[in-house]
Amino acid sequence: MSSAHRGKKHGRRGRIAVRSAATLFLGGAGALVMAPAHATPLPTDIGVQGHGGISASQLTARVHGALTAPAANTPATLRPAARAGAPSGTATGQDPQPSASGTVAPHIIGGTTTSISTAPWMVQLWYYDDKGTSDTSDDVGFFCGGTVVSPTKILTAAHCVSGYDWHNNGAIIYGTSQLPTTDPSTNTTDFHGGTVTGVWRQWNDSSFKITSAGTAVNDVAVLTLPNPISAKPLPITTSDDTTSYKAGTQAQIYGWGRTSSTNQDISQTLQKATVPVNADSTCSAYYGSDFVAGAMTCVGAPASGSDSGTVASCNGDSGGPLVVGGRVVGVVSWGVQDCVAQGSYSVFTKLSRYVGATEPRIDDTDLSGDGRADMFAIASNGQGYEYDSRGTSFGTRIPLGDWSGVNLVRQADLDRDGYADLLVRTTDGTLYWQHLNLSTGNADVTRIGSGWNAMKVMLAPGDVTGDGHQDLLTVDSSGNFWLYPGTGHGTFGSRVKLGYGWNTYGANIFGKGDFTGDGKLDLLAQDSSGNLWLYKGTGDPSHPLASRVKIGWGFHYTAYVMNGDMTGNGHSDLIARDSSGNLWLYQGTGDVSHPLASRVKIGYGYNGYRLS
């Protein structure tokens, strides 16, 4: 089941506060009416009570089922073929593995016990599918690790996600270093201080595959939670990170996986180990062509052939992080059967390669909740509409009330709660933050300030400063370029001047997300001659944009929409409206030399709209 279908199936459309737009912006002449206390709530099936429409008892049952599922029913292990220079038949993936019972033996092989306070971003992924039958012999249950990378996003391995329905069968536990245990006499499950939540949506890299040799390639996935959790996020690395992967760099691995090569039990307590990162040549020398340089990295000293003298990730550690310098740089992917074969290494997904693909999943910009960027439009009569993406087209417009007092709308999840927010500027120059109040399920409106009509351009491109918060970029009437750093609470810190002379583009400056596939935020700008310029992101908050590069000409459009990844391919897309009202899609490619594909007509009759 695709993530798009999953989002629709579980009824989370209308997940932003825009559902109550009619109660927020009423009347003409720029009149603003603040939302009353009795504002119409959003649909109740979007999970504002904490579990995404799944009861706590259901989630507990899933964990219990995974704990007690027959070991024989775990998903098939990854077994690369034997190769010259490696022990025959030893390789296997660190793939989903269940516990054989409710109580499991106490480390990552060669690791030490650690507390959740040292790794508050570590979470447990439990999966259980009873196949809808009373026969337990066909039950599937397994366990993986994961990393909180934003309040509603869990980074893990694709082999823990692909082919499984996590919304209907999964549970996430956070806030504890202990695995849950089951008391057979009472059939109760103890979470040891942890909190359980459900999964709303799942994504894995579209190029993920298990090779004929049995290894995993492009092994990265993101699970979206129905509500933000309190666990502290761990940021992911940058696309140009090379330092973290230098041979000899000391890295930390974490997990609840097997602690011995001689039994299948995973660890009751969170384990940690420090290991050196190896050069690609070292990894290839052992694994041959099964190791894909650039997409993978391997760590640790050569395994000794037994538990003694080996430090390695093992089955059950799947999806957990490789950490360097306070950032996630890898995801536990695969290794060798029983994890200790002499001379072997633990293999991780090299996360720097996948920053561009994962960032749109971490920074949701869609209105409908299917993971694709949608379009907001205000008609000439002030009526607001939502146009939901269907990939390369838009669905039937959805009326959202009277927005005649508004002259600018921008989509951005300013509080990182996983629900798209709106930045709204009224005609009197006042800026408001419209967002979902999770405790009430209603749309709240927060006044940010006045005087914002002085800004000719206002963009919410994402996290410019690298602190995990959504930022605001503006250009004033004098052409000065400003950064307003986000606070994570819908407001912004003191502005910082980034440049000048930007009035040469008028209002034709736009940006949301990454065009070039490196995971950094880019901007596009059209000059009066119709030339299209790319300002590539640098990742440096003091100088976030590189010098402009011309990427097109003949761009004489009347409006641009850039809300992120409309098509779902992991790259930001550009939508343009011509003077005849036709709408054109320029799909992002992720290729820095040709960041936009040829245009495709996706609609007509859009004259008279203010597009966002």
C-alpha positions in Angstrom: 0.0 0.0 0.0 1.4 3.4 -1.0 1.9 6.1 1.6 -0.5 8.3 -0.5 -3.2 5.7 -0.3 -2.6 5.2 3.4 -3.0 8.9 4.2 -6.3 9.0 2.4 -7.6 5.8 3.9 -7.1 6.9 7.5 -9.0 10.1 7.1 -6.4 12.6 8.0 -7.3 15.1 5.4 -8.1 18.6 6.7 -5.2 18.1 9.2 -4.2 21.8 9.2 -6.1 24.5 10.8 -7.5 25.7 7.5 -10.6 23.7 8.1 -11.8 26.5 10.3 -10.9 29.2 7.8 -14.4 30.4 7.5 -14.5 31.3 11.2 -11.1 33.1 11.0 -11.3 35.4 8.1 -14.7 36.9 7.4 -16.0 39.9 5.6 -14.4 42.3 3.1 -12.2 45.4 3.4 -9.6 43.4 5.2 -11.7 42.7 8.2 -10.2 40.1 10.5 -12.3 38.1 13.0 -10.3 36.0 15.4 -11.4 32.4 16.0 -13.9 32.2 18.9 -13.5 29.7 21.6 -16.2 27.6 20.0 -14.6 27.5 16.6 -15.6 24.4 14.6 -13.1 21.6 15.5 -11.1 19.6 12.9 -12.2 16.1 12.1 -11.8 13.9 15.2 -10.2 11.0 13.3 -6.9 12.7 12.7 -5.5 11.4 16.0 -5.4 14.5 18.1 -5.8 12.4 21.2 -2.4 10.8 20.8 -2.7 7.5 18.9 -4.0 8.4 15.4 -7.4 6.8 16.0 -5.8 3.7 17.6 -6.6 3.0 21.2 -4.0 2.4 23.8 -5.3 -1.1 24.3 -4.8 -1.9 20.6 -1.3 -0.6 20.7 -0.5 -2.6 23.7 -1.9 -5.7 22.0 0.4 -5.1 19.1 3.5 -4.9 21.3 2.3 -8.0 23.2 1.8 -9.9 19.9 5.3 -8.9 18.6 6.8 -10.0 21.9 5.2 -13.4 21.7 5.1 -14.1 18.0 6.7 -17.4 17.0 10.3 -16.9 16.0 9.8 -19.0 12.9 7.5 -16.3 11.5 10.0 -13.5 11.5 10.6 -12.0 8.0 13.2 -13.9 6.0 16.8 -12.9 6.7 19.1 -11.3 4.2 21.7 -13.8 3.1 24.4 -12.6 0.6 26.0 -15.3 -1.4 29.5 -16.5 -0.5 32.4 -14.7 -2.1 36.1 -15.1 -2.4 38.0 -13.9 0.6 35.0 -14.1 2.9 33.8 -17.0 5.1 31.3 -19.0 3.1 27.6 -18.4 3.8 28.2 -16.0 6.7 26.5 -12.8 5.6 23.0 -11.8 6.8 21.0 -8.7 7.3 20.3 -7.1 10.6 16.6 -7.5 9.8 13.4 -7.6 11.8 13.7 -10.2 14.6 11.1 -11.0 17.3 11.8 -11.9 20.8 11.0 -15.5 21.5 9.3 -14.6 24.8 8.2 -11.6 26.9 11.5 -11.6 28.8 14.7 -11.3 26.8 18.3 -11.8 27.8 20.5 -8.7 28.7 24.2 -5.6 24.4 24.9 -4.8 20.9 27.6 -7.5 20.8 30.4 -6.0 22.8 28.4 -3.0 23.9 27.5 -1.6 27.3 24.3 -0.7 29.0 23.2 2.9 28.7 20.3 5.0 29.9 17.6 6.7 27.8 18.9 10.1 29.1 22.1 9.5 27.1 20.0 8.7 24.0 16.5 10.3 24.4 15.9 10.0 20.7 16.0 6.2 20.6 12.7 4.5 20.0 11.4 1.0 19.8 9.5 -0.2 16.7 7.1 -3.1 17.3 5.2 -4.8 14.5 2.5 -7.5 14.8 0.1 -8.8 12.2 -2.1 -11.7 13.1 -3.3 -11.9 9.5 -6.9 -11.8 10.7 -7.0 -15.4 11.6 -7.3 -17.3 14.9 -4.4 -19.5 13.8 -1.2 -18.1 15.4 1.1 -20.0 13.1 0.8 -17.3 10.4 1.4 -14.4 12.8 4.2 -12.0 11.9 5.9 -10.0 14.7 9.2 -8.3 14.8 11.2 -5.5 16.4 13.5 -2.7 15.0 15.1 0.4 16.3 14.6 4.0 15.2 15.7 7.6 15.8 13.5 10.6 16.5 14.6 13.2 14.0 11.7 15.6 14.5 8.7 15.5 17.0 6.6 13.4 14.6 9.3 11.7 12.5 11.1 8.4 13.1 14.1 7.5 10.9 14.7 3.8 10.4 15.6 1.2 7.8 13.6 0.5 4.8 13.8 -3.3 5.4 11.9 -2.6 8.6 9.1 -0.8 6.7 8.8 -1.8 3.1 6.0 -4.3 2.5 4.5 -3.8 6.0 1.4 -1.9 7.0 2.7 0.1 10.0 -0.5 2.1 10.6 -2.6 -1.0 11.0 0.0 -3.2 12.7 2.7 -1.0 14.3 3.5 0.6 17.6 6.3 2.9 18.7 7.6 3.1 22.3 9.7 6.0 23.5 11.1 7.4 26.7 12.6 4.2 28.1 15.8 2.2 27.9 13.9 -1.0 28.7 12.0 -3.2 26.4 8.5 -4.1 27.5 7.8 -7.3 29.3 4.8 -9.5 29.5 3.5 -11.3 32.5 2.0 -14.6 31.2 -0.1 -15.1 34.4 -2.0 -11.9 33.9 -1.4 -11.4 30.2 -0.4 -7.8 30.9 2.5 -5.8 29.4 4.8 -3.5 31.4 6.3 -0.6 29.4 8.8 0.3 32.1 8.1 4.0 32.0 7.9 4.2 28.3 5.0 5.7 26.3 3.4 3.9 23.3 2.0 5.6 20.2 0.8 4.6 16.8 2.0 5.3 13.3 0.1 7.4 10.8 2.1 7.2 7.6 5.2 5.4 6.3 7.7 6.1 3.6 10.8 4.3 2.4 13.2 5.2 -0.4 11.6 4.2 -3.7 14.8 2.6 -4.9 15.1 0.3 -1.9 15.8 -3.3 -2.9 17.1 -6.5 -1.6 19.8 -7.6 -4.1 20.1 -11.1 -5.5 23.0 -11.5 -3.1 20.7 -10.7 -0.2 22.0 -7.3 0.9 19.9 -4.1 1.3 20.5 -1.1 -0.9 18.9 2.4 -0.4 17.9 1.1 3.0 16.3 4.2 4.6 12.7 5.0 5.8 10.7 7.5 7.7 7.6 6.8 9.9 5.3 9.7 10.6 3.6 9.7 14.0 0.0 11.0 14.5 1.1 13.5 17.1 4.4 15.0 18.3 6.2 13.2 21.1 8.3 14.6 23.9 11.5 12.7 23.0 14.3 15.0 22.0 15.1 14.8 18.3 18.6 14.0 17.0 19.4 16.0 13.8 20.4 14.1 10.6 23.7 14.9 9.0 24.2 17.1 5.9 24.5 16.0 2.3 28.1 17.3 2.1 29.3 15.7 5.3 32.6 13.9 4.5 34.2 14.3 7.9 31.9 11.9 9.7 32.9 9.1 7.2 36.6 9.5 7.4 38.5 6.3 8.4 39.1 6.2 12.1 36.3 8.6 13.0 34.8 7.4 16.3 31.1 6.8 16.1 28.4 5.5 18.5 25.9 2.7 17.8 22.8 2.1 19.8 20.2 -0.6 20.0 18.4 -3.4 21.7 19.6 -6.1 19.3 21.1 -9.5 20.0 24.0 -9.5 22.4 25.4 -12.9 21.5 26.0 -14.9 18.4 24.8 -18.0 20.1 21.2 -17.1 20.8 18.4 -15.1 19.2 17.3 -13.0 22.2 17.5 -9.2 21.9 18.6 -7.1 24.8 16.2 -6.0 27.5 18.2 -2.8 28.1 19.5 -0.3 25.6 23.1 -0.8 24.6 25.8 1.5 23.3 29.2 1.0 21.7 31.9 3.2 20.2 33.4 2.0 17.0 35.7 3.4 14.3 34.4 4.2 10.8 36.2 2.3 8.1 37.3 3.4 4.7 35.2 2.3 1.7 38.2 0.2 0.5 38.2 -1.7 3.8 34.5 -2.5 3.5 34.8 -3.5 -0.2 37.8 -5.7 0.5 35.6 -7.9 2.7 32.2 -7.7 1.0 33.2 -7.2 -2.6 30.5 -5.7 -4.9 27.8 -6.3 -2.2 29.2 -3.2 -0.5 28.0 -0.1 -2.5 30.4 2.8 -1.8 28.6 6.1 -1.5 25.4 4.4 -0.4 26.8 2.4 2.5 29.4 2.8 5.2 30.9 0.1 7.5 32.2 0.4 11.0 34.1 -1.5 13.7 37.3 -3.4 14.0 37.2 -6.7 12.1 35.1 -9.2 14.0 37.0 -11.9 15.9 34.9 -14.9 15.0 33.3 -15.0 18.4 31.5 -12.8 20.9 34.7 -12.2 22.7 36.7 -9.4 21.0 33.8 -8.4 18.7 31.9 -5.1 18.8 29.1 -5.1 16.2 25.5 -4.4 15.6 23.3 -7.4 15.3 19.8 -8.6 14.5 17.3 -6.4 16.3 19.5 -3.3 16.0 18.0 -2.7 12.5 17.0 0.9 11.9 19.0 2.2 14.7 21.4 5.1 14.3 25.1 5.6 13.7 26.0 8.8 15.5 28.9 11.2 15.0 29.2 14.6 16.6 25.6 14.7 17.8 24.1 13.8 14.4 22.7 10.7 12.7 25.1 9.7 9.9 24.0 6.1 9.3 21.2 3.6 9.8 21.8 0.0 10.8 21.3 -2.0 7.6 23.0 -5.4 7.2 26.0 -7.5 8.2 26.9 -11.1 8.7 25.0 -14.0 10.0 25.3 -14.2 13.8 27.2 -10.9 13.5 30.7 -12.2 14.5 32.2 -13.9 11.5 36.0 -13.4 11.5 37.0 -10.2 9.6 33.5 -8.9 9.1 32.0 -5.4 9.7 28.6 -3.9 10.4 27.1 -2.1 7.4 25.1 1.0 7.7 23.1 3.1 5.2 25.3 6.2 4.5 22.8 8.9 5.4 24.5 11.8 3.7 23.5 10.2 0.4 19.8 10.3 1.4 19.4 13.7 3.0 17.7 15.0 -0.2 15.2 12.2 -0.2 14.4 12.2 3.5 14.1 15.9 4.1 10.7 16.3 2.3 9.4 13.5 4.5 10.7 15.2 7.7 9.4 18.7 6.7 5.8 18.0 5.6 4.2 20.8 3.6 1.0 19.2 2.5 -2.5 20.2 3.5 -4.2 16.8 3.0 -1.8 14.7 4.8 -0.7 12.3 2.1 2.9 13.4 2.0 2.7 15.5 -1.2 2.6 19.3 -1.3 -0.8 20.8 -2.1 -1.8 24.3 -3.3 -3.8 27.0 -1.6 -5.6 29.6 -3.7 -7.7 32.6 -3.1 -10.2 33.5 -5.8 -10.9 37.1 -6.9 -14.0 37.1 -4.8 -12.0 36.2 -1.7 -13.1 32.6 -1.6 -10.3 30.3 -0.4 -9.7 26.9 -1.9 -7.4 23.9 -1.3 -6.2 21.9 -4.3 -4.8 18.5 -3.2 -2.0 17.0 -5.2 -2.6 13.8 -7.1 1.0 13.5 -8.1 1.1 15.3 -11.4 -2.3 16.9 -11.2 -4.7 18.5 -8.7 -7.9 17.1 -7.3 -11.2 18.9 -7.2 -10.9 22.1 -5.3 -12.1 22.2 -1.7 -13.8 25.5 -0.5 -12.2 26.9 2.7 -14.3 30.0 3.4 -13.9 33.7 2.9 -10.3 34.9 2.8 -11.0 38.3 1.2 -9.1 40.1 4.0 -5.9 38.2 3.2 -3.1 39.1 0.7 -0.5 36.4 1.5 -0.6 32.8 2.7 2.4 30.5 3.2 2.5 26.9 4.3 5.0 25.9 7.0 4.9 23.6 10.0 6.3 26.2 12.4 5.9 24.2 15.6 7.0 20.9 14.0 4.0 19.0 15.3 3.5 17.2 11.9 0.4 19.3 11.0 0.9 21.9 8.3 0.3 25.5 9.5 -0.4 28.7 7.6 1.4 32.0 7.8 -1.3 34.5 6.9 -0.9 38.2 6.2 -4.0 40.4 6.2 -4.4 43.5 4.0 -3.6 45.8 6.9 -0.1 44.2 7.1 -0.7 42.0 10.2 0.9 38.6 10.2 -0.8 35.6 11.9 0.1 32.0 12.6 -2.8 29.6 12.1 -2.2 26.2 13.5 -3.9 23.2 15.0 -4.2 23.1 18.8 -3.6 19.4 19.6 -5.2 19.6 23.0 -8.5 20.9 21.7 -8.5 19.9 18.1 -9.5 23.4 17.1 -7.8 26.0 14.9 -5.8 28.6 16.9 -4.6 31.9 15.5 -1.6 33.7 17.0 -0.8 37.3 16.1 2.9 37.6 15.2 3.0 41.3 14.5 2.1 44.3 12.3 3.9 46.2 9.5 4.5 43.2 7.3 3.2 44.9 4.2 6.6 46.4 3.9 7.8 43.0 2.8 7.5 42.5 -0.9 8.5 38.9 -0.7 7.9 36.4 2.2 9.0 32.8 2.0 8.9 29.9 4.5 11.4 27.6 2.8 12.2 25.4 5.8 15.0 25.2 8.2 17.7 27.7 7.0 19.7 27.9 10.2 20.0 24.1 10.9 18.5 24.2 14.4 15.4 22.2 13.4 13.0 25.1 13.3 11.2 26.6 10.3 12.6 30.0 9.3 11.2 33.0 7.4 13.0 34.8 4.6 11.8 38.2 3.4 12.7 40.9 0.9 11.7 44.5 1.8 10.7 47.4 -0.5 14.4 48.5 -0.7 15.6 45.1 -1.9 17.2 44.1 1.4 17.2 40.3 2.1 16.3 39.3 5.7 16.3 36.1 7.7 13.9 35.7 10.6 15.0 32.6 12.6 12.1 30.4 13.8 11.7 29.7 17.5 9.7 26.5 17.0 6.7 28.1 18.6 5.2 29.9 15.7 7.2 33.1 16.2 10.5 34.4 15.0 13.7 35.8 16.5 15.5 39.0 15.6 16.1 39.4 11.9 19.5 39.1 10.3 20.4 40.8 7.0 21.6 38.4 4.4 22.0 40.7 1.4 20.7 43.6 -0.7 19.7 44.3 -4.3 17.0 41.6 -4.4 14.3 44.0 -5.7 15.6 43.4 -9.2 13.3 40.3 -9.2 10.2 42.1 -7.9 8.0 39.5 -6.2 9.3 36.6 -8.4 11.4 34.9 -5.7 10.3 31.6 -4.4 11.5 28.6 -2.5 10.4 25.6 -0.5 12.8 22.8 0.1 15.5 21.3 -2.0 15.8 21.4 -5.8 19.3 20.0 -6.2 19.1 16.8 -4.2 21.7 17.7 -1.5 19.2 18.3 1.3 19.8 22.0 1.5 17.2 24.7 0.9 17.4 26.4 -2.5 15.7 29.5 -3.9 14.6 30.4 -7.5 14.2 33.8 -8.9 12.9 35.2 -12.2 14.2 38.5 -13.5 12.4 41.0 -15.7 14.0 39.5 -18.9 12.5 36.1 -18.1 15.7 34.5 -17.0 15.4 31.9 -14.2 18.1 31.8 -11.6 19.0 29.2 -9.0 20.4 30.2 -5.6 21.8 26.9 -4.3 21.7 26.4 -0.6 25.0 26.2 1.3 23.9 24.9 4.7 25.7 27.8 6.3 23.2 29.9 8.3 25.3 33.0 8.0 25.6 32.6 4.2 22.7 30.3 3.3 22.9 30.9 -0.5 25.6 30.4 -3.1 26.0 32.8 -6.1 23.2 32.5 -8.5 23.3 30.2 -11.6 21.1 30.7 -14.6 19.0 27.6 -15.2 16.4 28.8 -17.7 15.0 31.6 -19.8 11.6 32.5 -21.3 10.0 32.4 -17.8 7.4 35.1 -18.3 4.8 33.7 -15.9 2.2 35.7 -13.9 2.5 33.5 -10.8 4.6 30.8 -9.2 3.7 28.2 -6.6 6.5 26.4 -4.8 5.3 24.5 -1.8 7.7 21.6 -1.9 7.4 18.1 -3.3 4.1 17.9 -5.2 4.9 14.7 -7.1 6.3 12.7 -4.2 9.7 12.0 -5.8 11.7 13.6 -3.0 12.6 16.8 -4.8 10.9 20.2 -4.7 8.8 21.1 -7.7 7.8 24.3 -9.4 4.4 25.3 -10.6 3.9 28.3 -12.9 0.8 30.1 -14.3 1.0 31.7 -17.7 -1.0 34.8 -18.9 -3.7 32.5 -20.3 -4.4 30.9 -16.9 -2.7 27.6 -17.7 -0.9 25.8 -14.9 2.5 24.2 -15.7 4.5 21.7 -13.6 8.3 21.7 -13.6 9.1 18.6 -11.8 12.3 18.7 -9.7 15.0 16.3 -10.7 17.5 16.6 -7.9 20.2 17.1 -10.5 22.2 20.3 -9.8 23.0 20.8 -13.5 19.4 20.4 -14.6 17.2 20.8 -11.5 13.9 21.1 -13.5 12.4 18.7 -15.9 10.5 19.9 -19.0 7.2 21.5 -18.2 3.9 19.6 -18.2 0.5 21.2 -18.4 -1.5 20.3 -15.3 -4.5 22.7 -15.5 -6.2 25.7 -17.0 -8.5 28.5 -15.9 -6.4 29.7 -13.0 -6.5 33.4 -13.9 -8.0 35.4 -11.1 -6.5 33.3 -8.3 -3.8 34.4 -5.8 -1.8 31.2 -5.6 0.3 30.0 -2.7 
